Amino acid sequence: MFNTLQNPLTLVGRLLLAALFLPAGISKIGGFAGTAGYIASKGLPLPEVGAAIAVVVEIVGGLALIAGFGTRLAALALALFTLVATFIFHNYWGVPADQAFVQQLMFYKNIAVVGGLLVLAAHGAGAWSLDAKRQR
Protein backbone atom coordinates (compact mmCIF):
# COMPACT_ATOMS: atom_id res chain seq x y z
CA MET A 1 0.00 0.00 0.00
CA PHE A 2 2.72 2.49 0.90
CA ASN A 3 4.49 1.94 -2.43
CA THR A 4 1.39 3.19 -4.25
CA LEU A 5 1.23 6.20 -1.92
CA GLN A 6 4.92 7.09 -2.16
CA ASN A 7 4.62 9.65 -4.96
CA PRO A 8 1.48 11.43 -3.74
CA LEU A 9 2.82 11.52 -0.17
CA THR A 10 6.15 12.90 -1.34
CA LEU A 11 4.38 15.59 -3.36
CA VAL A 12 2.16 16.56 -0.43
CA GLY A 13 5.21 16.62 1.85
CA ARG A 14 7.06 18.92 -0.55
CA LEU A 15 4.03 21.23 -0.78
CA LEU A 16 3.58 21.37 2.99
CA LEU A 17 7.24 22.18 3.55
CA ALA A 18 7.06 24.86 0.85
CA ALA A 19 3.99 26.30 2.60
CA LEU A 20 6.28 27.26 5.46
CA PHE A 21 8.99 28.93 3.39
CA LEU A 22 7.36 30.60 0.36
CA PRO A 23 4.87 32.79 2.28
CA ALA A 24 7.58 33.69 4.81
CA GLY A 25 9.91 34.82 2.03
CA ILE A 26 7.18 36.82 0.29
CA SER A 27 6.14 38.52 3.52
CA LYS A 28 9.74 39.56 4.14
CA ILE A 29 9.69 41.54 0.90
CA GLY A 30 6.76 43.69 2.06
CA GLY A 31 8.19 43.97 5.56
CA PHE A 32 11.83 44.20 4.57
CA ALA A 33 12.70 47.03 6.96
CA GLY A 34 11.07 45.19 9.84
CA THR A 35 12.89 41.97 8.97
CA ALA A 36 16.22 43.79 8.80
CA GLY A 37 15.43 45.51 12.10
CA TYR A 38 14.66 42.18 13.78
CA ILE A 39 17.92 40.71 12.46
CA ALA A 40 19.79 43.78 13.74
CA SER A 41 18.11 43.39 17.14
CA LYS A 42 19.84 40.02 17.48
CA GLY A 43 23.21 41.73 17.01
CA LEU A 44 23.92 40.27 13.59
CA PRO A 45 26.05 42.30 11.17
CA LEU A 46 24.72 43.53 7.82
CA PRO A 47 21.03 43.00 8.61
CA GLU A 48 19.85 44.13 5.16
CA VAL A 49 22.11 41.54 3.53
CA GLY A 50 20.82 38.90 5.92
CA ALA A 51 17.22 39.83 5.13
CA ALA A 52 17.91 39.67 1.40
CA ILE A 53 19.52 36.25 1.78
CA ALA A 54 16.51 35.05 3.78
CA VAL A 55 14.13 36.30 1.07
CA VAL A 56 16.04 34.53 -1.69
CA VAL A 57 16.53 31.27 0.20
CA GLU A 58 12.90 31.04 1.30
CA ILE A 59 11.34 32.00 -2.04
CA VAL A 60 13.69 30.09 -4.34
CA GLY A 61 13.81 27.11 -1.99
CA GLY A 62 10.03 27.07 -1.59
CA LEU A 63 9.47 27.23 -5.34
CA ALA A 64 12.04 24.48 -5.90
CA LEU A 65 10.19 22.22 -3.47
CA ILE A 66 6.85 22.92 -5.15
CA ALA A 67 8.19 22.12 -8.60
CA GLY A 68 10.43 19.32 -7.44
CA PHE A 69 13.33 20.97 -9.25
CA GLY A 70 16.79 20.71 -7.69
CA THR A 71 14.94 19.30 -4.71
CA ARG A 72 17.83 17.66 -2.90
CA LEU A 73 19.97 20.79 -3.04
CA ALA A 74 17.03 23.06 -2.15
CA ALA A 75 16.14 20.84 0.81
CA LEU A 76 19.73 20.90 2.06
CA ALA A 77 19.94 24.69 1.68
CA LEU A 78 16.63 25.18 3.48
CA ALA A 79 17.70 22.75 6.22
CA LEU A 80 20.95 24.62 6.83
CA PHE A 81 19.18 28.00 6.70
CA THR A 82 16.51 26.80 9.13
CA LEU A 83 19.03 25.25 11.52
CA VAL A 84 21.12 28.42 11.70
CA ALA A 85 18.05 30.67 12.04
CA THR A 86 16.66 28.41 14.77
CA PHE A 87 19.69 28.78 17.00
CA ILE A 88 19.84 32.55 16.45
CA PHE A 89 16.16 33.48 16.67
CA HIS A 90 14.65 30.80 18.93
CA ASN A 91 17.27 30.48 21.67
CA TYR A 92 14.77 29.61 24.39
CA TRP A 93 17.59 29.05 26.88
CA GLY A 94 18.55 32.72 26.69
CA VAL A 95 15.20 34.50 26.99
CA PRO A 96 13.12 35.50 30.04
CA ALA A 97 11.08 32.68 31.55
CA ASP A 98 7.78 34.11 30.30
CA GLN A 99 9.05 33.84 26.69
CA ALA A 100 10.87 30.52 26.97
CA PHE A 101 7.89 28.21 26.35
CA VAL A 102 6.94 29.73 22.99
CA GLN A 103 10.56 29.97 21.88
CA GLN A 104 11.13 26.33 22.86
CA LEU A 105 8.09 25.28 20.81
CA MET A 106 9.39 27.24 17.82
CA PHE A 107 12.88 25.79 18.30
CA TYR A 108 11.71 22.17 18.25
CA LYS A 109 9.20 22.79 15.45
CA ASN A 110 12.06 24.07 13.34
CA ILE A 111 14.25 21.11 14.31
CA ALA A 112 11.46 18.81 13.08
CA VAL A 113 11.25 20.79 9.82
CA VAL A 114 15.02 20.34 9.40
CA GLY A 115 14.46 16.60 9.87
CA GLY A 116 11.80 16.54 7.16
CA LEU A 117 14.03 18.50 4.81
CA LEU A 118 16.91 16.08 5.40
CA VAL A 119 14.64 13.12 4.58
CA LEU A 120 13.61 14.91 1.39
CA ALA A 121 17.26 15.58 0.55
CA ALA A 122 18.08 11.92 1.11
CA HIS A 123 15.20 10.43 -0.87
CA GLY A 124 14.53 13.08 -3.50
CA ALA A 125 11.38 14.64 -4.88
CA GLY A 126 9.66 11.48 -6.07
CA ALA A 127 8.28 10.63 -9.50
CA TRP A 128 5.86 13.56 -9.55
CA SER A 129 8.56 16.20 -9.96
CA LEU A 130 10.65 18.02 -12.52
CA ASP A 131 13.70 16.22 -11.14
CA ALA A 132 12.17 12.87 -12.16
CA LYS A 133 11.25 14.22 -15.60
CA ARG A 134 14.83 15.38 -16.15
CA GLN A 135 16.17 11.92 -15.23
CA ARG A 136 13.98 10.14 -17.78
N, C-alpha and C positions, 0 to 999 in steps of 0.2 A: 504494500500500500504506500509506504513512504517513498519508494522509487518513483511512483506515478505523481507524487506530490512535490518532488524535489524542485522542479523548475518553477511551478507557481509559488511555492514557499520562498524560494530564493528571490524571485521577483518582488514579492510582497515585503520581504526583509529589506531588500535594497531600497524600496520606496519608503518604508517606514524610517529607515536610517536617514535617507535624504530629507524626509519631513522635519528632521531636527536641524539640519544644516542649511538648507536652501533659504527658508524663511528668516533664519537668524542672519545670514549674510545679506539678504535684501534689506532687512530692517536696519542693519548697520549703515547702509548707504544713506538712508533718510535721516538717521540719527548719528551721523559721522562724528560731529563735534562731541556729542555725549559719550560715544564709544571711546574716542581718544581721551576725553577727560577721565573716564573710568580707568582706562589703562594707566594714565598718568598718576591717578590716585593710588595705584599700587606701587608707585616708585619706579616704573619701567622707563627706560630711555626711549626716545623717539616714538611717542605714543601715536602720532599720525601714521607713521610707517607701520607700526604694529596693527593699527586699525585697518589700514589698506591690505595688509597681508591677511588678516582675518577675513575680510570681505572676499578676497580672491579665493582663499582656500575653501571657505564655506560654500560659495556659489559654484565655483568650478567643480569642487569635490561633490557637492550635492547633485549637480547636473550629470556628472560622470556616473554616479550611482544609479540615477534614474535611467539613463540610457544603457548602462552596462558597458561603458566604453572606458578602457583603461582602468577597469574596476579594481584590480589588485593594487595598483599603484595609488589610485585615489583613496582606497580604504586604508592603506598604510599611512598616507599623508594625513588623512583625517584622524586616524588613531593617534599619531604623534602630536598633531595639533591639539587634540582633545586632552591628551595626557598632560602636556605642558600647561595648557590653560587651566586644567583642573587643579594642579598643585599651586598655581599662582592665584587663581580667583576663588577657590573654594577650600581654602586652608582652614578648616573648621577647628583645628587645634590652636589657632592663633587669633581667634575672634572672641569677643565677650560671650559669656555663657548663654545669654538670651538669643544670640545669633548662631550658636554652634549647631543646634539641631538641624536647622534648614541647610546650613552649609555642609553638614555631614551627609544629609540626604542627596544634595546636589553632587557632592564628591563621589559617592558610591554609585549614583545613577550614571555619572560620566565614566566611571571605571567599567561599568557594565557595557556601556556603549562602545568603549575601546575594545572590550572582549568581543562584541558582535562584529566590529570592524575587522579585527584580526582573523576571525573565522571566515569572513568574506574574503579577506586577502589570501587566506590559505586555500580556499575552495573555489574561488572565482565567482563570476556573475551568473553562471548557469546558462542553459541553452537559449533562454529567452533574453538575449542581450546582443549588443553590437559586437562584443568581444567574441561570442560564439560564431556570429556571421563571418567575422574576419578570418577565423580559423578554418572555416569550411572552404 
